Amino acid sequence: MAEIYKFFTDDDIVPGDIQTISQPIWSENMNPFSQSYSSNIGFFTSSAQLSQSGDYYSNTYHRDPQTSANSAVQYAIAYGNKKGSGSYGDPNTTGQNVNDTPTRAIYSQYRNMLLPPTDQSFTFSDGLGGTDNPDDIFVINVARSRFRQKIDPGNWEIRLGDGATPSAWNTNYSTFIDASGQGDSPTINEAGRVFGIYSGSGGITSSAIQFGLFYPDQGLLVFNATRLSSSLTMPVDKRDPDTLDQIPLQPRNHTLLYRRVSGSSHFLCRSEEKVTSTHYFCRITNKQFNFSNNPTFVTGSSGQFLHASMVRNPSVYITTIGMYDPSNRLVAVAKLSRPLLKGFNREALIKIKLDF
């Protein structure tokens, strides 16, 4: 029987090599996400998604999902209102109960996800030493598959079209960043680190007014919708549910922000990921792994070598190394770039790098 297992010793394992990797978040290595990046790349929504869950949020794709098989979701935009305004509820509910509205559900979802249990609303600094507690928020939720571990603080920038003229938004816009580039320390809560969002560009803020909160570990930008609406001349529909129950469609305020992002056509963002690498040295001496359990290696009932020339000089090729746990369960496989000849007159040292 050929030898098939060999134990790693402490001398064979070098653990603890940690590297921080920062790279563009968006598909096809776009940075920034812009309509001018390449042909057929831009800001698109899906009619199928909007018809199913469009009352709650809208996904943004980098290619048209109606025509491109390579389109991928980059981020989602949602609008939430603590009082349920800006949407109407289940038509089967008597009186259009505000507890059933999409905007209230969105607000409650992100409040439960991001705030301590004792906090009932999002709080933003007004830049004058006080705080602002608006009833409504806009949320940009970057797809988990895009940012993976976290968004890199100080390495994102978004432009939002400013004013009432959509055709001018590519040149008339406001730019927002977090203040980590100026040494702003984050606060820490149940959702991880929290940075303030301010107007500014290139890592330099231009105002002390807090327009939102940035959660890098969650991939979320939460904007003060009331302040953003007044700053960008963006008319958010905040009518009560009982006022809206006669209209044929939901207001879908989140589409307002989508148009401002796509109109300015600039969303720069990078991910930050800590990769831990462990190196395993597979030391194969001249007397080890010179045979194979493959049935084609032998012939006859007595197990004779198929080729007589291998009786005293067997030759095999190493192509794959399997790594097993103590219960002999295969947990990882390493493939060599090309087969490695092995025999009694050859030894090998193969280094495997395992990232996680």
Buried (B, 14 or more C-beta within 10 A) or exposed (E): EEEEEEEEEEEBEBEEEEEEBEEBBBBEEBBBBBBEBEEEBBBBBBEEBBEEEBBBBBBBBBBBBEEBEEBBBBBBBBBBBBBBBBBBBEEEBEEBBBEBBBBBBBBBBBBEEBBEEEEEEBEBBEBEEEEBEBBBBBBBBBBEEBBBBBBBBBBBBBBBBBBEEEEBBBEBBBBBBBBBBEEBEBEEEEBEBBBBBBBBEEBEBEEBBBBBBBBBBBBBBBBBBBBBBEBBEBEBBBEBBEEBEEEEEBBBBBBBBBBBBBBBBBBBBBBBBEEEBBBBBBBBEEEBBBBBEEEEBBEEEEEEBEEEEBEEEBBBEBEEBEBEEEEEEEEEEBEEEEEBEBBBEEEBEBEBEBEE
